[in-house]
Amino acid sequence: DQQVKQNSPSLSVQEGRISILNCDYTNSMFDYFLWYKKYPAEGPTFLISISSIKDKNEDGRFTVFLNKSAKHLSLHIVPSQPGDSAVYFCAATANTGGFKTIFGAGTRLFVKA
Amino acid sequence: GAGVSQSPRYKVAKRGQDVALRCDPISGHVSLFWYQQALGQGPEFLTYFQNEAQLDKSGLPSDRFFAERPEGSVSTLKIQRTQQEDSAVYLCASSRDYSYNEQFFGPGTRLTVL
């Protein structure tokens, strides 16, 4: 049972446009959500996070939106740059439920120059 | 270096062999995690340490998998009698302490079992 789902395996966007990566979750106990970015042959690197008490968090070109009622979050990248081409993982954790972080399967973003 | 390091980066084992994978977390980081990442999937939680204490090992797939962190710094993931389904990338991550959700990942060890 996948508790964190990223239904789009890949996404292609033109440089300068907006990239929107989506993530759905099923466990209502999750109270903290993170996005990680991964380049080939490297480990994931933390990008941005959001607590369940917020609905938006912004950091430069990256904004994460959380819709708790829909159990949905999204990552917006504006403007997209070729260096953003990577695999993006959505992750969730329930601090009251132990120490596990549950990851989605990832979305591969291609930003075309 | 300042990041999480893992060794070896690549490991090829024959079915039935034992393997040991090492993780050097960021100095001073209290929390340490091991993940298994199959091809095309996200990292899957294996186990968690807070200092030397293994607080959660619910993700270990079988009793062939064993992890330790005896002095609260370096950790070793051991897989006994490896099987082909153990082939994956094994990722180690550390974080400052349990109250910080952001984890710093190592580059992983790619294990191939023939």
Interface residues (C-beta under 8 A of the other chain):
Chain A: V4 Q6 Y32 L34 Y36 A41 E42 G43 P44 T45 F46 S49 F89 A91 T93 N95 G98 F99 K100 T101 I102 F103 G104 A105 G106
Chain B: V4 S31 F33 Y35 G40 Q41 G42 P43 E44 F45 Y48 Q50 L55 D56 S58 G59 L91 A93 Y98 N101 E102 Q103 F104 F105 G106 P107 G108
